[in-house]
Every structure is written in C-alpha cells, then in structure tokens.
Amino acid sequence: MIKLKKLSAIVFASVLPLLLSGCKAVMLDPKGIIASQEKYIILFSAALMLIVVIPVILLTLIFSWRYREENIKATYAPEWAHSLFLEIIWWSIPCVIIVVLGAVTWISSHRLDPYRPLVATNKPITIEVIALRWKWLFIYPEQNIATINFIQFPVNVPVRFLITSEGPMNSFQIPQLGGQIYAMAGMQTKLHLMADTEGDYQGLSSNFSGDGFSGMKFIAKASTPEAFNRWVKSVKKSQASLTVEVYRQLLVPRSEVPVRYYSPINKDIFNHVVMKGMMPMPDVTEGK
C-alpha cells in the first residue's frame, strides 16, 4: 500500500508539469499600465509572504530530521516552554509584514481606483458596455458605431468604459489590461484602462450569471491610431443599424454569439438601460 502511494505521488509529480503546460498566466503578462502595476503588487505581496513561508518550511524539515526518534544526540528538553527571544522574532516579523502590506494596499487602492481617469497626453475614448445574456454589447457614442463581442482601441490612449447590465450581474474584465469591475442592472460603473502594446487580448465575464456565461468572451484589440480609424470606417459601412428593435432582439438569451457590427446607432440605449428601473420615464428598450 505504501509503495502504491509513493508510485502515485511520483506519477502525479511527473504529469503535473504537462497538465500545466497549456495554462497561460495572463495576469503575469501585462500589456497595459494598470495591469503592470497590479502585477508588481502581486509579486511584491508574494515575496513578503515568502519571508515567513520559506523559513517555516525549512525549519519544519530541519526539526523533523534533527529531533527524529533515532537521533540520540539531539537535546531532550521536555520542560522547555518559553523563549522571549523567539517570541519577539515570530511575532514582530508577521506584524511588520502586515503593516507593509496594509500600506501598499492603501496606496494602490487609491492610485489604481478604476473610477480614476488615467493621465495621458492623448484624448481618451469612451466605450459604453452593456452585459446581456450572454454576450457583450459595446457602444462607441462618439464614433456612432456598436459591436457585439469585439472592441478595438488605439494603444497609449486611455479608454473609459461605462458599464451596466441588462439583467443578471456580470463582471467585465480584460486580464492583461487591468482588473475587473461589476456590471449591474440599474447602475453605471466605470473602468479606465490603457494598452501600451499592440495585440489581441481576451476579455470575459468573471462572474457567474447563468448557463451561458462561459460563452461571454470577447476580443479586445489594441492597434495603432491609424488602424483604429480604418476599423471605425469599415464598421460604419455595416448594413446593420442598432435600433430599438434590433436591441430588443439582442435581449433574447443566447451564448457563443459571433462578432457583429452596427452603424448608425441609437445613442439613447445605454442611458435608458441604466435609468429605466430607477424612475418613471419612456423606456426606449421597450419601444414606449
């Protein structure tokens, strides 16, 4: 039985690297200024915790070996119970770590506030986000276009996301660009991000919202300003318009929806989705 357990442990240790080889730690491969700072906080916090974890593991192994039953040379002190010097060490170090982590958390929570606009020389663009079941609707009010499950924006340009939900709560996230923010019905949340590297980045819903939520994935493409302008012009040539009737069709629950483009758009849709449950007013999404 013991040999079988050892063999299982060896096989597991051998296979585990192969199982993890397909995993991609996107949080540790940031492509935006917010994600880069979040990566630093993760690594800094992990390093601080290892100050305790590594010595504890090493001392556990050392004590287990030194004070094993067969080692008659080890000092036997059954009456020993207290050491002021050791007490100071194993209480002071964790306290210092907690103070440092608290300071880092306080500072970074304000500096990386998702509602805080990013400081940049380029003018930010605004993208309105509506979480539907189970797809993402993105509206560019300044460009007069809209998309399903795809967004594009220029590198080194701040992007201001205004986020809400039509129905269950979701969580909007582009891991390589920054943290997540909730999408809630009757509320507008904000998220400011900026990519510093061109590329296609995976976006998703990180909050369970029903059977089809796993299909709520989208591509966030960071491109040059010239490529972004060409893309906007191509979307404006779309044959589909985002009207009230089209939006009501999008409310039908459906997962794994392909990318779609709309232009022109009804610019009142986002505000009405936010406000319709808060005050008596004509509801554009219901055709009233």
C-alpha positions in Angstrom: 0.0 0.0 0.0 2.8 2.4 0.9 4.6 1.6 -2.4 1.4 2.3 -4.3 1.1 5.7 -2.6 4.7 6.6 -3.5 4.2 5.5 -7.1 1.1 7.6 -7.3 2.9 10.6 -6.0 5.8 10.2 -8.5 3.4 9.8 -11.4 1.4 12.9 -10.3 4.6 14.9 -9.9 5.7 13.8 -13.4 2.4 14.5 -15.1 1.5 17.8 -13.4 4.0 19.9 -15.4 2.5 18.5 -18.6 -1.0 19.4 -17.4 0.0 22.9 -16.6 2.0 23.5 -19.8 -1.2 24.6 -21.6 -2.0 27.2 -19.0 -1.2 30.9 -19.6 -0.7 33.2 -16.7 -2.1 36.2 -18.4 -2.1 38.2 -15.1 1.7 37.9 -15.1 1.9 39.0 -18.8 0.5 42.6 -18.6 0.0 44.7 -21.7 -1.3 47.8 -20.0 -0.2 50.3 -17.4 -2.8 49.3 -14.9 -2.1 45.6 -15.3 1.7 46.2 -14.9 1.2 47.9 -11.6 -1.2 45.1 -10.4 1.5 42.6 -11.4 4.0 44.4 -9.2 1.6 44.3 -6.3 1.0 40.6 -6.7 4.8 39.8 -6.9 5.6 42.1 -4.0 2.9 40.6 -1.8 4.0 37.1 -2.7 7.7 38.0 -1.8 6.6 39.4 1.5 4.6 36.3 2.4 7.5 34.0 1.4 9.6 35.7 4.1 7.5 33.6 6.5 6.6 30.7 4.3 10.1 29.6 3.3 11.7 29.7 6.8 8.7 27.8 8.2 9.0 25.0 5.6 12.8 24.8 6.0 12.6 24.8 9.8 9.9 22.1 9.7 12.2 19.9 7.7 15.2 20.6 9.8 13.3 20.0 13.1 11.8 16.8 11.8 15.2 15.5 10.9 17.1 16.7 13.9 14.6 15.6 16.5 13.7 12.3 15.0 13.5 9.3 17.3 16.7 7.7 16.1 18.9 10.9 16.8 20.1 10.3 20.3 22.5 13.3 20.0 19.6 15.8 19.9 19.0 17.8 23.1 16.0 16.4 25.0 14.3 19.3 27.0 10.7 18.2 27.9 10.4 21.1 30.4 11.2 23.8 28.0 8.2 26.0 27.3 9.1 29.7 26.5 11.7 31.9 24.9 11.3 35.6 24.9 13.8 36.0 22.1 11.9 33.6 19.8 8.6 35.1 20.7 9.9 38.5 19.6 11.0 37.1 16.3 7.9 35.2 15.3 5.5 38.0 16.4 7.5 41.0 15.1 8.2 39.7 11.6 4.5 39.0 10.8 3.4 42.3 12.3 5.9 44.2 10.1 4.7 42.3 7.0 1.1 43.2 7.8 1.9 46.8 8.2 3.8 46.9 4.9 1.0 45.1 3.1 -1.5 47.4 4.6 0.4 50.5 3.4 0.8 49.0 -0.1 -2.9 48.2 -0.2 -4.0 51.6 1.0 -1.8 53.4 -1.5 -2.5 51.2 -4.5 -6.3 51.1 -3.8 -6.4 54.9 -4.4 -3.8 55.1 -7.2 -5.4 52.2 -9.1 -9.0 53.2 -8.4 -10.9 52.0 -11.6 -13.0 55.2 -11.5 -9.9 57.4 -11.6 -9.2 58.8 -15.1 -5.7 58.0 -16.4 -3.3 60.8 -17.0 -2.1 60.8 -20.7 -1.4 63.2 -23.5 -3.9 61.6 -25.8 -7.6 62.3 -25.6 -9.5 59.3 -24.1 -12.2 57.4 -25.9 -15.5 56.3 -24.4 -17.0 52.8 -24.8 -20.4 52.0 -23.3 -20.7 48.4 -22.2 -24.0 46.5 -21.7 -23.8 43.0 -20.3 -26.5 40.9 -22.0 -27.4 37.2 -21.6 -24.8 36.0 -22.7 -22.9 38.5 -24.8 -21.4 41.9 -24.6 -22.7 44.9 -26.4 -20.2 47.7 -26.9 -21.4 51.2 -28.0 -19.0 53.9 -29.2 -21.1 57.1 -28.8 -18.5 59.4 -30.3 -17.9 57.2 -33.4 -21.6 56.3 -33.8 -20.9 52.6 -34.0 -21.6 49.5 -31.9 -20.2 45.9 -31.8 -21.0 42.6 -30.3 -18.2 40.6 -28.5 -15.4 42.7 -30.0 -13.7 46.0 -29.2 -10.8 47.9 -30.7 -9.0 50.9 -29.5 -5.6 52.7 -30.1 -2.5 51.9 -28.0 -1.4 54.5 -25.5 -4.9 56.1 -25.5 -6.9 55.9 -22.3 -10.2 54.1 -22.7 -13.1 55.0 -20.4 -15.6 52.1 -20.1 -19.1 52.9 -18.8 -20.6 49.6 -17.8 -24.1 48.4 -16.9 -26.1 45.2 -17.2 -29.4 44.2 -18.8 -30.5 41.5 -16.3 -28.1 39.5 -14.0 -25.0 40.9 -12.6 -21.8 40.2 -14.5 -18.1 41.2 -14.2 -16.3 42.9 -17.0 -12.6 42.1 -17.3 -9.6 42.2 -19.7 -7.0 40.5 -17.5 -3.9 41.6 -19.5 -5.0 45.2 -19.3 -6.4 45.5 -15.7 -8.8 44.4 -13.1 -12.5 43.6 -13.2 -15.5 45.8 -12.5 -19.1 44.6 -11.9 -21.8 45.2 -14.4 -25.1 45.7 -12.5 -28.6 46.5 -13.7 -29.8 50.0 -12.8 -26.3 51.1 -12.1 -23.3 52.6 -14.1 -19.8 51.5 -13.1 -16.6 52.8 -14.6 -13.3 51.3 -15.6 -10.3 53.2 -17.0 -7.7 51.1 -19.0 -4.9 51.8 -21.4 -2.9 49.3 -23.5 0.8 50.0 -24.1 1.4 47.1 -26.6 -0.4 46.2 -29.8 -2.2 42.9 -29.8 -5.4 40.9 -29.3 -6.4 40.4 -25.6 -9.0 38.1 -24.2 -11.9 39.7 -22.4 -14.5 37.8 -20.4 -17.2 37.8 -17.7 -15.6 36.7 -14.4 -18.9 36.4 -12.6 -21.3 33.5 -13.0 -24.6 34.8 -14.4 -26.3 31.7 -15.8 -25.9 28.7 -18.1 -24.3 30.6 -20.9 -21.9 32.9 -19.0 -18.9 30.8 -20.0 -19.5 32.0 -23.6 -19.3 35.6 -22.6 -15.9 36.1 -24.2 -14.7 38.9 -26.4 -11.5 40.1 -28.1 -10.1 43.5 -27.1 -7.8 44.6 -29.9 -5.2 47.3 -29.3 -3.9 48.8 -32.5 -2.2 51.8 -33.9 -4.4 55.0 -34.2 -4.3 54.7 -37.9 -5.5 51.1 -37.8 -8.3 52.1 -35.3 -9.5 54.8 -37.6 -9.6 52.4 -40.6 -11.5 49.9 -38.5 -14.1 52.6 -37.5 -14.6 53.5 -41.1 -15.1 49.8 -42.0 -17.7 49.4 -39.2 -19.6 52.4 -40.5 -20.1 50.6 -43.7 -22.1 47.9 -41.9 -25.5 47.2 -43.3 -27.0 46.8 -39.8 -28.1 49.6 -37.5 -28.5 49.5 -33.7 -32.2 50.4 -33.4 -34.6 49.8 -30.6 -36.0 46.8 -32.5 -32.5 45.3 -33.0 -31.7 45.9 -29.3 -34.8 44.0 -28.2 -33.7 41.1 -30.4 -30.4 41.1 -28.6 -32.1 40.7 -25.3 -33.0 37.1 -26.2 -30.7 34.9 -24.2 -28.0 33.3 -26.4 -24.4 32.2 -25.9 -21.4 32.0 -28.2 -22.7 34.9 -30.3 -20.3 35.8 -33.2 -18.9 39.3 -33.7 -21.4 41.8 -35.2 -21.1 45.4 -36.2 -23.7 48.2 -36.2 -23.8 51.7 -37.6 -25.5 54.1 -37.1 -26.8 53.6 -33.5 -29.4 54.8 -31.2 -27.3 56.7 -28.7 -30.0 56.7 -26.0 -30.0 53.0 -25.4 -27.3 52.9 -22.8 -28.7 55.7 -20.6 -32.2 54.2 -20.8 -30.9 50.8 -19.7 -29.3 52.4 -16.7 -32.2 54.6 -15.8 -35.3 52.5 -16.7 -35.5 50.8 -13.3 -34.9 54.0 -11.3 -37.5 56.5 -12.4 -40.8 56.6 -14.5 -39.7 57.6 -17.9 -40.2 56.4 -21.5 -38.3 53.2 -22.0 -36.5 53.1 -25.4 -35.7 49.4 -25.0 -39.4 48.6 -24.7 -40.5 50.7 -27.6 -42.7 53.0 -25.4 
